[in-house]
Amino acid sequence: MVAHAEIRVVHRGGSKINFREPVITNDSRFLLCASGESVKVYSSSSEECVHDLQGHTDLVSGIVRNPSNHLQVYSCSADGTVRLWDFTDGILIKVQPRSLPKSFSITASFLGVCVSSELFQLVAVHLPRSGDQEVEARELSAVLCDVSPSGAVSFGREVRVVGLPGTSVANKFFLKSGNKKGAKNAFTCVSCHPKEDCIATGHEDGKIRLWRNFNQKKEYTYSTLHWHHGAVNTLQFTPEGTNLLSGGIESVLVQWRYTQENQKDFLPRLGGAITHIAVSPDGSLFCTSHSDNKITIIQSCVKVSAIIQGLVKGEGVRTDLMIDPRSKALVLNGKPGHLQFYSLPRDKLLYNLDIVQQEYIHEEGLDQFEVVKAAFDTRGDWLATVEERTQKGSELEINLKLWAYNEQTQSFVLNTTVTAPHEDQITAMCFSPSPETTMLVTISFDGHFKAWLLADHSDTEAEGASWSCDFVGGYHLLKPGCCCFSADGSLLAVGFQEVVTVWSPSWELLTTLSQPPGAIRDLCFGRLSCSKYLLGTSTKNQLCCWNLLTCSLEWSTPVDVSLLQADPLSENMAAFCSQSGCSDLFVFKPGESRPLYSQRALCTGKVQHAVFAPRDQMLESCEEHAQWLNRSQLYFLTQHMLMVDDSVAVTPFYLLLGKHRQQQQQEALTNPMAERIQLPQGSIAIKELLYTPAHVLPSASFLCSMFVRSLLISSSKMEKRHCASLV
């Protein structure tokens, strides 16, 4: 029987930390940012994550400081709740239940919390003061009823609200769609001056306009500031209003003098495009969010003091997911021209490796080198990368680079660069796992595969190692699409369109394998007891398994396998299948007819990349169907940038707790009308004791009396229960 429910799929890391504007605490010690379904609290000095505030069940869409308590913050989520946290202790204090629209974000808080609903209305929600952990807000009032879905909202002095664009307010500012030069004047961002009646707006043409006199009887006026050559992404006044900060695609933080608009300071080369700017309440600390999922902490626009880097996912992960054999870090494309080494247990970037070694120019339309392929050898001594650039009217530029691991620097050092290793795009490459030789195989659309050999593989130092092309092969002028080495390195399989070729270490063509119509999309050798099998997927929705001893097709099944991944520590293989907008997972052994595990609708969308990561310690699972997770964890990446870990094996405690919860759910379903004896006030009192920080709790005498009263059941409630049972 195939198990489904005992193994959970959990979010592991890699969420966006630049989704919303971060928040700096009053003392500038901590920085809070929305990260997927949680709120992360970072130290502004050490860059370490000190708390991960978990409780929301959907994307966190906003964070704001509690104006009445500097140790607390509000967070809101697409799950329809507003939560109050003590971020110093990492404790949830209050929950606003599901009475609000599912899509909203906090923008400011004075008398209440203002949210933007999925109907694009700005609504003020008054949160009543109460000692209960769950508080329902009943007072809602509409502030703006016609807010654009892409508009920005800013709060100024005396709680005046400004929205962009299309807002139903007392004053509206208009600009013509273009001028004589054809510039784009569309609004992109807005910020209100904290002390004066002045509003700053950013525009697509790179200009900043300062609007004044809008609260007077005479017509409003505006002045223009211009430095950005692209759209202004964000604006922020300092707390005293003496300076205005702006940022855009240039990755330069610009500080404008409010009273001397011609004077400005610059902090350049901050990385990706600036998307948000936040300022601490005392004005001593700035922070900028960037398009490469990074937050930069700056000391008063003078110098960068800390960088918090999240998992970078650009337009696409072209290198696949890899595990560094040495650091056990996840390796994939990072910022342009780099590979990122990311620690999954810590959800933190370890370091970036500059592959292209050229300054990246943040300008649209430029053709620059991109890292498209990467591969490690089994020991982690060598790293191979492929970078390419396509220019209009010129041929494709390709560089193959071999990197040697340096023990002193604990990083990879460039050893060999091969210019134009193939005449066309390289589609795949892999290292031979054989301990006798160090070999890399690359295949290309030029119809050839090449074997690159390390001349002196006993010396892995950059000074004594050299690489050269050892063999060039092909098959009937067909284009190869994929390749794979067997576990011991004795066989190489190369897929040439609809034909699979098997080669020996001496480059002798041993056999060819055919299969039903369709080009070979992926190849994978079996391991350990299943090493005699070779599996392949095709573009005609076929999963085939060949027996290499008989050179015949062992079995095939009609299934659309989008990704096939082998566990390097066991015989298990994982196949991800796309169906009806969702991805299914099947885990199986090539020699067995039934899968070990399957899960339908694993996630929405298509699984783009996956990898098995070895565990530090082997788990001892009590369930046979979960033993495929004992040695490795399966990580996969979806289109929504969710890093998911299918690694929660079933333990005795999990079984006991899970069965108890299932029993409770079944009782509720079978007898929904049955009333249970509940102690509502007692639960509130217990939550007050358990979840509230000790330094904000009332006196012990008050808590004791409240707790005792909560245990008492009124006579009226008992009479109602007796009547219900008699009926």
MILUMLO-765437 format. One record per residue (C-alpha): residue number from 1; residue in one letter; z, y, x. Coordinates in steps of 0.02 Angstrom, whole numbers. Layout:
BEGIN
(NUM,'a',(Z,Y,X))
...
***
This chain:
BEGIN
(1,'m',(0,0,0))
(2,'v',(-46,173,67))
(3,'a',(100,294,75))
(4,'h',(79,475,19))
(5,'a',(240,571,-9))
(6,'e',(360,520,130))
(7,'i',(270,617,267))
(8,'r',(268,804,244))
(9,'v',(144,933,303))
(10,'v',(238,1085,368))
(11,'h',(186,1253,437))
(12,'r',(216,1252,623))
(13,'g',(165,1420,690))
(14,'g',(24,1536,730))
(15,'s',(44,1656,584))
(16,'k',(-12,1835,592))
(17,'i',(120,1957,652))
(18,'n',(1,2105,631))
(19,'f',(-24,2079,444))
(20,'r',(89,2224,397))
(21,'e',(168,2371,487))
(22,'p',(322,2313,585))
(23,'v',(494,2389,562))
(24,'i',(608,2453,702))
(25,'t',(795,2454,668))
(26,'n',(899,2612,677))
(27,'d',(973,2569,847))
(28,'s',(800,2516,914))
(29,'r',(871,2348,968))
(30,'f',(767,2241,852))
(31,'l',(592,2237,782))
(32,'l',(551,2147,619))
(33,'c',(379,2090,564))
(34,'a',(303,1984,426))
(35,'s',(245,1815,491))
(36,'g',(170,1702,360))
(37,'e',(306,1649,239))
(38,'s',(448,1714,347))
(39,'v',(514,1872,427))
(40,'k',(537,1866,615))
(41,'v',(668,1968,707))
(42,'y',(625,2005,889))
(43,'s',(728,2085,1024))
(44,'s',(641,2245,1078))
(45,'s',(699,2221,1258))
(46,'s',(681,2033,1292))
(47,'e',(534,2000,1173))
(48,'e',(623,1843,1112))
(49,'c',(632,1793,928))
(50,'v',(817,1799,885))
(51,'h',(802,1754,699))
(52,'d',(672,1679,584))
(53,'l',(716,1733,407))
(54,'q',(651,1594,296))
(55,'g',(661,1584,107))
(56,'h',(498,1649,36))
(57,'t',(376,1519,-26))
(58,'d',(219,1624,-3))
(59,'l',(147,1757,111))
(60,'v',(270,1896,154))
(61,'s',(181,2058,112))
(62,'g',(304,2193,163))
(63,'i',(468,2240,248))
(64,'v',(573,2399,232))
(65,'r',(745,2452,292))
(66,'n',(886,2465,166))
(67,'p',(925,2653,162))
(68,'s',(1105,2620,110))
(69,'n',(1143,2492,248))
(70,'h',(1064,2501,420))
(71,'l',(1099,2315,452))
(72,'q',(993,2256,305))
(73,'v',(809,2248,261))
(74,'y',(711,2208,103))
(75,'s',(562,2091,108))
(76,'c',(436,2053,-28))
(77,'s',(313,1911,-46))
(78,'a',(167,1848,-146))
(79,'d',(290,1724,-225))
(80,'g',(347,1869,-335))
(81,'t',(521,1894,-259))
(82,'v',(610,2031,-164))
(83,'r',(744,1973,-43))
(84,'l',(883,2068,45))
(85,'w',(929,2006,220))
(86,'d',(1062,2038,349))
(87,'f',(946,2032,500))
(88,'t',(1085,2035,631))
(89,'d',(1159,1871,568))
(90,'g',(999,1802,492))
(91,'i',(1078,1782,320))
(92,'l',(1001,1799,148))
(93,'i',(1108,1914,40))
(94,'k',(1015,1938,-124))
(95,'v',(860,1875,-212))
(96,'q',(760,1968,-343))
(97,'p',(691,1824,-450))
(98,'r',(513,1800,-513))
(99,'s',(494,1945,-632))
(100,'l',(365,2044,-534))
(101,'p',(179,2019,-503))
(102,'k',(137,1892,-369))
(103,'s',(45,2012,-254))
(104,'f',(136,2166,-197))
(105,'s',(205,2253,-44))
(106,'i',(354,2366,-12))
(107,'t',(306,2540,41))
(108,'a',(468,2640,32))
(109,'s',(642,2635,-44))
(110,'f',(757,2772,-106))
(111,'l',(822,2739,-281))
(112,'g',(733,2573,-285))
(113,'v',(590,2476,-211))
(114,'c',(410,2527,-239))
(115,'v',(281,2390,-250))
(116,'s',(94,2383,-270))
(117,'s',(46,2253,-399))
(118,'e',(-110,2145,-410))
(119,'l',(-174,2267,-542))
(120,'f',(-165,2402,-406))
(121,'q',(-24,2501,-483))
(122,'l',(119,2579,-388))
(123,'v',(280,2529,-475))
(124,'a',(459,2585,-439))
(125,'v',(586,2444,-461))
(126,'h',(770,2489,-470))
(127,'l',(876,2350,-396))
(128,'p',(1050,2354,-475))
(129,'r',(1204,2337,-367))
(130,'s',(1291,2173,-396))
(131,'g',(1393,2043,-303))
(132,'d',(1283,1903,-366))
(133,'q',(1155,1830,-248))
(134,'e',(1020,1823,-382))
(135,'v',(995,1991,-466))
(136,'e',(863,2023,-596))
(137,'a',(786,2197,-596))
(138,'r',(748,2260,-771))
(139,'e',(709,2443,-737))
(140,'l',(527,2464,-691))
(141,'s',(428,2626,-698))
(142,'a',(246,2659,-654))
(143,'v',(219,2788,-518))
(144,'l',(30,2778,-496))
(145,'c',(-81,2685,-617))
(146,'d',(-249,2696,-530))
(147,'v',(-230,2645,-348))
(148,'s',(-380,2578,-254))
(149,'p',(-357,2399,-190))
(150,'s',(-401,2457,-14))
(151,'g',(-299,2617,-24))
(152,'a',(-153,2673,83))
(153,'v',(13,2740,18))
(154,'s',(133,2858,105))
(155,'f',(298,2939,54))
(156,'g',(341,3115,106))
(157,'r',(490,3228,86))
(158,'e',(573,3243,-86))
(159,'v',(501,3070,-127))
(160,'r',(326,3136,-156))
(161,'v',(195,3000,-163))
(162,'v',(21,3005,-93))
(163,'g',(-105,2867,-125))
(164,'l',(-282,2839,-65))
(165,'p',(-406,2842,-144))
(166,'g',(-430,2865,-332))
(167,'t',(-250,2907,-378))
(168,'s',(-194,2989,-540))
(169,'v',(-81,3124,-468))
(170,'a',(-58,3310,-484))
(171,'n',(-168,3350,-335))
(172,'k',(-327,3267,-277))
(173,'f',(-419,3299,-115))
(174,'f',(-607,3282,-112))
(175,'l',(-732,3269,30))
(176,'k',(-918,3257,19))
(177,'s',(-988,3085,58))
(178,'g',(-1075,3153,212))
(179,'n',(-1122,3310,307))
(180,'k',(-1276,3370,397))
(181,'k',(-1249,3244,536))
(182,'g',(-1230,3101,413))
(183,'a',(-1049,3063,459))
(184,'k',(-946,2949,349))
(185,'n',(-797,3041,273))
(186,'a',(-716,2896,181))
(187,'f',(-525,2894,187))
(188,'t',(-449,2754,292))
(189,'c',(-263,2796,310))
(190,'v',(-133,2926,262))
(191,'s',(36,2989,324))
(192,'c',(153,3122,253))
(193,'h',(246,3248,360))
(194,'p',(434,3212,347))
(195,'k',(488,3396,345))
(196,'e',(344,3502,281))
(197,'d',(213,3497,144))
(198,'c',(75,3425,252))
(199,'i',(-27,3266,234))
(200,'a',(-129,3187,373))
(201,'t',(-277,3078,327))
(202,'g',(-389,2971,438))
(203,'h',(-574,2943,407))
(204,'e',(-716,2827,452))
(205,'d',(-800,2961,557))
(206,'g',(-651,2963,678))
(207,'k',(-584,3129,615))
(208,'i',(-406,3171,562))
(209,'r',(-381,3302,428))
(210,'l',(-217,3395,399))
(211,'w',(-202,3453,217))
(212,'r',(-90,3601,174))
(213,'n',(-52,3719,29))
(214,'f',(-83,3581,-97))
(215,'n',(83,3620,-181))
(216,'q',(45,3805,-201))
(217,'k',(-52,3894,-337))
(218,'k',(-197,3935,-222))
(219,'e',(-322,3804,-170))
(220,'y',(-277,3679,-36))
(221,'t',(-342,3696,144))
(222,'y',(-365,3574,286))
(223,'s',(-392,3576,474))
(224,'t',(-482,3443,575))
(225,'l',(-434,3347,732))
(226,'h',(-563,3239,820))
(227,'w',(-551,3119,967))
(228,'h',(-584,2942,902))
(229,'h',(-765,2887,909))
(230,'g',(-732,2751,779))
(231,'a',(-635,2745,616))
(232,'v',(-453,2800,621))
(233,'n',(-356,2643,573))
(234,'t',(-178,2711,563))
(235,'l',(-76,2872,568))
(236,'q',(111,2901,587))
(237,'f',(218,3057,603))
(238,'t',(372,3052,714))
(239,'p',(538,3068,621))
(240,'e',(555,3254,657))
(241,'g',(371,3289,625))
(242,'t',(340,3362,796))
(243,'n',(203,3238,841))
(244,'l',(69,3139,751))
(245,'l',(17,2968,816))
(246,'s',(-155,2893,785))
(247,'g',(-245,2733,834))
(248,'g',(-411,2646,810))
(249,'i',(-536,2527,887))
(250,'e',(-525,2612,1057))
(251,'s',(-353,2529,1085))
(252,'v',(-285,2699,1138))
(253,'l',(-127,2775,1065))
(254,'v',(-156,2962,1039))
(255,'q',(-9,3081,1019))
(256,'w',(-54,3249,941))
(257,'r',(61,3402,950))
(258,'y',(91,3458,771))
(259,'t',(106,3644,809))
(260,'q',(-17,3640,955))
(261,'e',(-158,3533,888))
(262,'n',(-267,3553,1042))
(263,'q',(-138,3467,1152))
(264,'k',(-133,3278,1149))
(265,'d',(-72,3135,1257))
(266,'f',(-152,2964,1280))
(267,'l',(-89,2789,1315))
(268,'p',(-246,2686,1349))
(269,'r',(-290,2501,1375))
(270,'l',(-167,2429,1250))
(271,'g',(-275,2277,1211))
(272,'g',(-357,2249,1042))
(273,'a',(-393,2381,912))
(274,'i',(-236,2468,845))
(275,'t',(-205,2424,662))
(276,'h',(-28,2489,630))
(277,'i',(94,2612,710))
(278,'a',(282,2611,683))
(279,'v',(415,2731,748))
(280,'s',(602,2703,764))
(281,'p',(714,2816,658))
(282,'d',(775,2909,813))
(283,'g',(597,2929,880))
(284,'s',(636,2847,1048))
(285,'l',(530,2692,1020))
(286,'f',(353,2667,958))
(287,'c',(263,2505,923))
(288,'t',(81,2468,888))
(289,'s',(6,2316,801))
(290,'h',(-162,2256,866))
(291,'s',(-309,2158,800))
(292,'d',(-276,2019,927))
(293,'n',(-111,1976,838))
(294,'k',(-4,2073,960))
(295,'i',(135,2201,946))
(296,'t',(161,2323,1090))
(297,'i',(329,2411,1109))
(298,'i',(316,2583,1189))
(299,'q',(449,2702,1251))
(300,'s',(407,2874,1178))
(301,'c',(220,2860,1214))
(302,'v',(255,2852,1401))
(303,'k',(250,2669,1452))
(304,'v',(239,2495,1379))
(305,'s',(409,2412,1383))
(306,'a',(374,2245,1296))
(307,'i',(231,2145,1220))
(308,'i',(253,2018,1079))
(309,'q',(99,1909,1072))
(310,'g',(60,1791,929))
(311,'l',(-72,1657,918))
(312,'v',(-242,1738,936))
(313,'k',(-384,1681,826))
(314,'g',(-538,1787,834))
(315,'e',(-701,1756,744))
(316,'g',(-688,1570,782))
(317,'v',(-606,1440,894))
(318,'r',(-756,1379,993))
(319,'t',(-662,1279,1125))
(320,'d',(-575,1159,1004))
(321,'l',(-388,1126,1016))
(322,'m',(-326,1052,1180))
(323,'i',(-158,1001,1252))
(324,'d',(-122,1049,1431))
(325,'p',(-63,886,1515))
(326,'r',(61,982,1623))
(327,'s',(144,1111,1510))
(328,'k',(108,1018,1345))
(329,'a',(50,1187,1279))
(330,'l',(-86,1210,1150))
(331,'v',(-242,1283,1232))
(332,'l',(-383,1370,1139))
(333,'n',(-483,1531,1136))
(334,'g',(-374,1685,1150))
(335,'k',(-421,1866,1168))
(336,'p',(-602,1896,1219))
(337,'g',(-645,1807,1380))
(338,'h',(-477,1716,1394))
(339,'l',(-394,1550,1358))
(340,'q',(-219,1558,1283))
(341,'f',(-81,1434,1323))
(342,'y',(32,1429,1170))
(343,'s',(200,1340,1155))
(344,'l',(208,1255,985))
(345,'p',(396,1216,986))
(346,'r',(438,1398,1026))
(347,'d',(291,1474,928))
(348,'k',(261,1588,1076))
(349,'l',(120,1629,1195))
(350,'l',(155,1568,1372))
(351,'y',(13,1655,1462))
(352,'n',(-172,1701,1456))
(353,'l',(-299,1637,1581))
(354,'d',(-440,1759,1616))
(355,'i',(-599,1655,1618))
(356,'v',(-738,1785,1611))
(357,'q',(-648,1901,1734))
(358,'q',(-737,2055,1668))
(359,'e',(-669,2206,1578))
(360,'y',(-697,2186,1392))
(361,'i',(-771,2339,1307))
(362,'h',(-708,2364,1129))
(363,'e',(-870,2423,1052))
(364,'e',(-975,2345,916))
(365,'g',(-1149,2284,956))
(366,'l',(-1118,2244,1140))
(367,'d',(-1165,2071,1203))
(368,'q',(-1024,2008,1313))
(369,'f',(-978,1840,1388))
(370,'e',(-880,1721,1275))
(371,'v',(-785,1562,1318))
(372,'v',(-867,1425,1215))
(373,'k',(-809,1260,1294))
(374,'a',(-658,1198,1391))
(375,'a',(-589,1030,1447))
(376,'f',(-442,962,1551))
(377,'d',(-440,807,1658))
(378,'t',(-307,675,1617))
(379,'r',(-185,734,1752))
(380,'g',(-205,920,1719))
(381,'d',(-267,953,1897))
(382,'w',(-435,1023,1841))
(383,'l',(-497,1134,1702))
(384,'a',(-681,1157,1660))
(385,'t',(-745,1305,1558))
(386,'v',(-914,1363,1494))
(387,'e',(-952,1545,1457))
(388,'e',(-1113,1611,1385))
(389,'r',(-1195,1775,1335))
(390,'t',(-1350,1805,1232))
(391,'q',(-1441,1970,1253))
(392,'k',(-1583,2033,1148))
(393,'g',(-1750,2004,1229))
(394,'s',(-1677,1898,1371))
(395,'e',(-1631,1717,1404))
(396,'l',(-1462,1639,1372))
(397,'e',(-1340,1665,1517))
(398,'i',(-1225,1516,1550))
(399,'n',(-1089,1492,1681))
(400,'l',(-995,1330,1714))
(401,'k',(-828,1358,1801))
(402,'l',(-709,1231,1879))
(403,'w',(-527,1282,1897))
(404,'a',(-399,1197,2010))
(405,'y',(-214,1197,1967))
(406,'n',(-108,1291,2095))
(407,'e',(70,1229,2116))
(408,'q',(132,1392,2191))
(409,'t',(68,1507,2055))
(410,'q',(91,1375,1918))
(411,'s',(-79,1420,1850))
(412,'f',(-264,1381,1871))
(413,'v',(-368,1459,2009))
(414,'l',(-558,1473,2005))
(415,'n',(-636,1345,2123))
(416,'t',(-822,1332,2083))
(417,'t',(-945,1432,1979))
(418,'v',(-1112,1354,1930))
(419,'t',(-1238,1480,1866))
(420,'a',(-1364,1410,1740))
(421,'p',(-1299,1230,1744))
(422,'h',(-1421,1189,1602))
(423,'e',(-1578,1268,1535))
(424,'d',(-1507,1281,1359))
(425,'q',(-1340,1290,1268))
(426,'i',(-1205,1165,1321))
(427,'t',(-1148,1070,1167))
(428,'a',(-1006,962,1237))
(429,'m',(-918,909,1397))
(430,'c',(-779,790,1449))
(431,'f',(-690,726,1604))
(432,'s',(-689,544,1655))
(433,'p',(-513,470,1640))
(434,'s',(-545,351,1785))
(435,'p',(-416,372,1925))
(436,'e',(-545,323,2057))
(437,'t',(-653,477,2039))
(438,'t',(-649,653,1969))
(439,'m',(-803,677,1863))
(440,'l',(-861,798,1728))
(441,'v',(-1005,764,1608))
(442,'t',(-1095,905,1517))
(443,'i',(-1231,886,1385))
(444,'s',(-1354,1018,1326))
(445,'f',(-1490,1054,1201))
(446,'d',(-1613,1050,1348))
(447,'g',(-1617,860,1322))
(448,'h',(-1512,811,1473))
(449,'f',(-1335,765,1518))
(450,'k',(-1268,799,1692))
(451,'a',(-1128,720,1792))
(452,'w',(-1032,837,1908))
(453,'l',(-933,751,2045))
(454,'l',(-790,814,2151))
(455,'a',(-840,780,2331))
(456,'d',(-664,758,2398))
(457,'h',(-555,714,2247))
(458,'s',(-404,673,2357))
(459,'d',(-386,857,2398))
(460,'t',(-368,964,2243))
(461,'e',(-334,1125,2337))
(462,'a',(-465,1259,2312))
(463,'e',(-504,1267,2500))
(464,'g',(-547,1083,2520))
(465,'a',(-632,1036,2355))
(466,'s',(-814,1056,2310))
(467,'w',(-916,1006,2157))
(468,'s',(-1097,951,2149))
(469,'c',(-1217,877,2022))
(470,'d',(-1220,687,2045))
(471,'f',(-1337,630,1905))
(472,'v',(-1456,698,1772))
(473,'g',(-1496,585,1624))
(474,'g',(-1589,588,1459))
(475,'y',(-1663,477,1324))
(476,'h',(-1841,492,1257))
(477,'l',(-1836,683,1260))
(478,'l',(-1706,683,1121))
(479,'k',(-1572,817,1115))
(480,'p',(-1393,755,1146))
(481,'g',(-1257,817,1029))
(482,'c',(-1094,733,1082))
(483,'c',(-1017,625,1220))
(484,'c',(-859,525,1251))
(485,'f',(-782,419,1390))
(486,'s',(-692,256,1358))
(487,'a',(-504,252,1392))
(488,'d',(-526,176,1566))
(489,'g',(-680,277,1610))
(490,'s',(-793,123,1627))
(491,'l',(-913,176,1488))
(492,'l',(-993,339,1435))
(493,'a',(-1067,357,1261))
(494,'v',(-1192,496,1227))
(495,'g',(-1263,530,1055))
(496,'f',(-1449,576,1055))
(497,'q',(-1485,630,876))
(498,'e',(-1485,463,779))
(499,'v',(-1462,349,932))
(500,'v',(-1303,312,1029))
(501,'t',(-1328,270,1213))
(502,'v',(-1196,180,1319))
(503,'w',(-1198,206,1509))
(504,'s',(-1108,123,1655))
(505,'p',(-1023,215,1801))
(506,'s',(-1178,178,1906))
(507,'w',(-1283,269,1773))
(508,'e',(-1366,113,1706))
(509,'l',(-1412,117,1522))
(510,'l',(-1317,-33,1455))
(511,'t',(-1366,-28,1271))
(512,'t',(-1419,81,1126))
(513,'l',(-1340,79,954))
(514,'s',(-1428,132,796))
(515,'q',(-1352,176,630))
(516,'p',(-1403,234,455))
(517,'p',(-1509,394,449))
(518,'g',(-1425,552,507))
(519,'a',(-1388,635,673))
(520,'i',(-1231,581,766))
(521,'r',(-1101,718,745))
(522,'d',(-950,646,836))
(523,'l',(-909,495,947))
(524,'c',(-740,419,988))
(525,'f',(-689,261,1083))
(526,'g',(-547,152,1022))
(527,'r',(-393,133,1131))
(528,'l',(-275,-5,1189))
(529,'s',(-304,-159,1080))
(530,'c',(-450,-72,993))
(531,'s',(-543,-23,1152))
(532,'k',(-690,-134,1106))
(533,'y',(-737,-18,962))
(534,'l',(-840,140,963))
(535,'l',(-834,253,811))
(536,'g',(-956,387,759))
(537,'t',(-988,507,616))
(538,'s',(-1157,567,556))
(539,'t',(-1229,713,461))
(540,'k',(-1274,594,318))
(541,'n',(-1090,566,272))
(542,'q',(-1067,401,363))
(543,'l',(-921,338,468))
(544,'c',(-979,193,576))
(545,'c',(-886,73,690))
(546,'w',(-979,-29,822))
(547,'n',(-914,-182,916))
(548,'l',(-959,-156,1099))
(549,'l',(-939,-342,1138))
(550,'t',(-1072,-394,1013))
(551,'c',(-1167,-228,1016))
(552,'s',(-1174,-232,826))
(553,'l',(-1112,-128,682))
(554,'e',(-938,-189,635))
(555,'w',(-920,-86,476))
(556,'s',(-972,79,398))
(557,'t',(-914,181,250))
(558,'p',(-994,325,155))
(559,'v',(-875,470,183))
(560,'d',(-900,650,239))
(561,'v',(-793,656,396))
(562,'s',(-785,834,459))
(563,'l',(-673,792,607))
(564,'l',(-627,631,697))
(565,'q',(-480,629,818))
(566,'a',(-404,486,921))
(567,'d',(-221,474,971))
(568,'p',(-216,453,1161))
(569,'l',(-52,355,1152))
(570,'s',(-95,227,1018))
(571,'e',(-238,139,929))
(572,'n',(-230,262,784))
(573,'m',(-368,379,732))
(574,'a',(-365,526,610))
(575,'a',(-515,569,501))
(576,'f',(-521,732,404))
(577,'c',(-638,730,255))
(578,'s',(-698,879,153))
(579,'q',(-708,862,-35))
(580,'s',(-705,987,-179))
(581,'g',(-648,1132,-72))
(582,'c',(-502,1033,3))
(583,'s',(-475,921,155))
(584,'d',(-411,742,146))
(585,'l',(-327,649,290))
(586,'f',(-347,464,331))
(587,'v',(-257,380,476))
(588,'f',(-321,207,523))
(589,'k',(-348,80,661))
(590,'p',(-530,34,696))
(591,'g',(-492,-152,685))
(592,'e',(-406,-145,515))
(593,'s',(-489,-128,346))
(594,'r',(-354,-22,260))
(595,'p',(-288,146,321))
(596,'l',(-110,166,382))
(597,'y',(-88,330,291))
(598,'s',(-189,443,177))
(599,'q',(-158,608,92))
(600,'r',(-274,689,-33))
(601,'a',(-293,878,-39))
(602,'l',(-199,900,124))
(603,'c',(-246,1084,126))
(604,'t',(-370,1203,48))
(605,'g',(-529,1235,143))
(606,'k',(-603,1140,287))
(607,'v',(-501,1081,436))
(608,'q',(-588,1159,584))
(609,'h',(-497,1083,732))
(610,'a',(-361,953,763))
(611,'v',(-269,873,909))
(612,'f',(-135,741,939))
(613,'a',(9,809,1044))
(614,'p',(127,686,1130))
(615,'r',(311,693,1085))
(616,'d',(445,725,1216))
(617,'q',(542,575,1151))
(618,'m',(482,431,1047))
(619,'l',(548,425,869))
(620,'e',(617,267,793))
(621,'s',(556,269,614))
(622,'c',(627,149,487))
(623,'e',(465,146,385))
(624,'e',(314,52,448))
(625,'h',(185,171,373))
(626,'a',(263,318,469))
(627,'q',(260,235,640))
(628,'w',(94,316,683))
(629,'l',(194,477,708))
(630,'n',(323,401,825))
(631,'r',(232,443,986))
(632,'s',(126,592,938))
(633,'q',(117,739,820))
(634,'l',(-44,787,732))
(635,'y',(-84,972,730))
(636,'f',(-232,1047,640))
(637,'l',(-304,1218,612))
(638,'t',(-377,1277,447))
(639,'q',(-487,1422,398))
(640,'h',(-332,1522,348))
(641,'m',(-256,1517,523))
(642,'l',(-113,1404,473))
(643,'m',(-51,1293,611))
(644,'v',(17,1138,525))
(645,'d',(116,995,597))
(646,'d',(105,826,509))
(647,'s',(254,763,607))
(648,'v',(402,740,492))
(649,'a',(439,555,503))
(650,'v',(554,470,377))
(651,'t',(734,453,436))
(652,'p',(877,369,342))
(653,'f',(954,539,300))
(654,'y',(786,603,236))
(655,'l',(765,447,130))
(656,'l',(939,465,56))
(657,'l',(917,649,18))
(658,'g',(739,627,-45))
(659,'k',(784,486,-164))
(660,'h',(930,587,-232))
(661,'r',(818,736,-267))
(662,'q',(684,626,-345))
(663,'q',(817,549,-458))
(664,'q',(873,720,-515))
(665,'q',(695,774,-551))
(666,'q',(659,616,-651))
(667,'e',(817,642,-755))
(668,'a',(765,820,-793))
(669,'l',(592,763,-845))
(670,'t',(647,617,-953))
(671,'n',(785,714,-1040))
(672,'p',(744,900,-1033))
(673,'m',(857,945,-1180))
(674,'a',(1014,869,-1107))
(675,'e',(1141,999,-1055))
(676,'r',(1236,976,-896))
(677,'i',(1411,1041,-868))
(678,'q',(1377,1188,-754))
(679,'l',(1490,1313,-672))
(680,'p',(1378,1466,-660))
(681,'q',(1512,1586,-603))
(682,'g',(1578,1457,-480))
(683,'s',(1407,1439,-399))
(684,'i',(1395,1627,-378))
(685,'a',(1566,1635,-300))
(686,'i',(1525,1495,-180))
(687,'k',(1361,1578,-132))
(688,'e',(1456,1740,-104))
(689,'l',(1572,1651,17))
(690,'l',(1437,1553,108))
(691,'y',(1295,1678,124))
(692,'t',(1380,1847,141))
(693,'p',(1428,1904,317))
(694,'a',(1616,1905,345))
(695,'h',(1625,2089,392))
(696,'v',(1558,2143,221))
(697,'l',(1660,2022,113))
(698,'p',(1798,2087,-2))
(699,'s',(1980,2045,30))
(700,'a',(2035,1863,25))
(701,'s',(2150,1893,-124))
(702,'f',(2006,1959,-228))
(703,'l',(1892,1815,-179))
(704,'c',(2027,1686,-217))
(705,'s',(2057,1751,-393))
(706,'m',(1870,1763,-427))
(707,'f',(1844,1585,-365))
(708,'v',(1984,1515,-473))
(709,'r',(1919,1605,-629))
(710,'s',(1746,1534,-597))
(711,'l',(1814,1357,-612))
(712,'l',(1881,1388,-788))
(713,'i',(1769,1347,-937))
(714,'s',(1790,1453,-1093))
(715,'s',(1841,1366,-1254))
(716,'s',(1688,1434,-1346))
(717,'k',(1571,1346,-1223))
(718,'m',(1668,1183,-1240))
(719,'e',(1656,1193,-1431))
(720,'k',(1468,1219,-1419))
(721,'r',(1448,1067,-1309))
(722,'h',(1551,960,-1428))
(723,'c',(1446,1018,-1575))
(724,'a',(1287,980,-1482))
(725,'s',(1347,805,-1439))
(726,'l',(1397,770,-1620))
(727,'v',(1227,825,-1685))
***
